[in-house]
Amino acid sequence: MSNKRYTEEFKIEAVKQITERGYSVQDVAKRLGVTTNSLYNWRKKYGQGSKKAAQIDDQPAEIQRLRAELKRVTEERDILKKATAYFAKESQ
């Protein structure tokens, strides 16, 4: 018996084949080389309506929001650095 570890992305994609594309659990298990029991567990954990699936779906939007905020804050920092240098030069 092998103890293979699969990434969350792999598991989510396997579940999507069942829930969104309409494939049977047995077909997906055979194609991916995993047990049907694993797929049933993954479907329970990552299937539609699960908290884990909702968190993963929210991640790309959160990443995009954080990148935009980082860009804005970086620009503000650069402006403040230039202003500090300008006023330091003026006070001499």
Sequence and secondary structure as in RCSB ss.txt:
>XXXX:A:sequence
MSNKRYTEEFKIEAVKQITERGYSVQDVAKRLGVTTNSLYNWRKKYGQGSKKAAQIDDQPAEIQRLRAELKRVTE
ERDILKKATAYFAKESQ
>XXXX:A:secstr
       HHHHHHHHHHHHTS   HHHHHHHHT  HHHHHHHHHHHSTT HHHHHHHHHHHHHHHHHHHHHHHHH
HHHHHHHHHHHHHHHT 
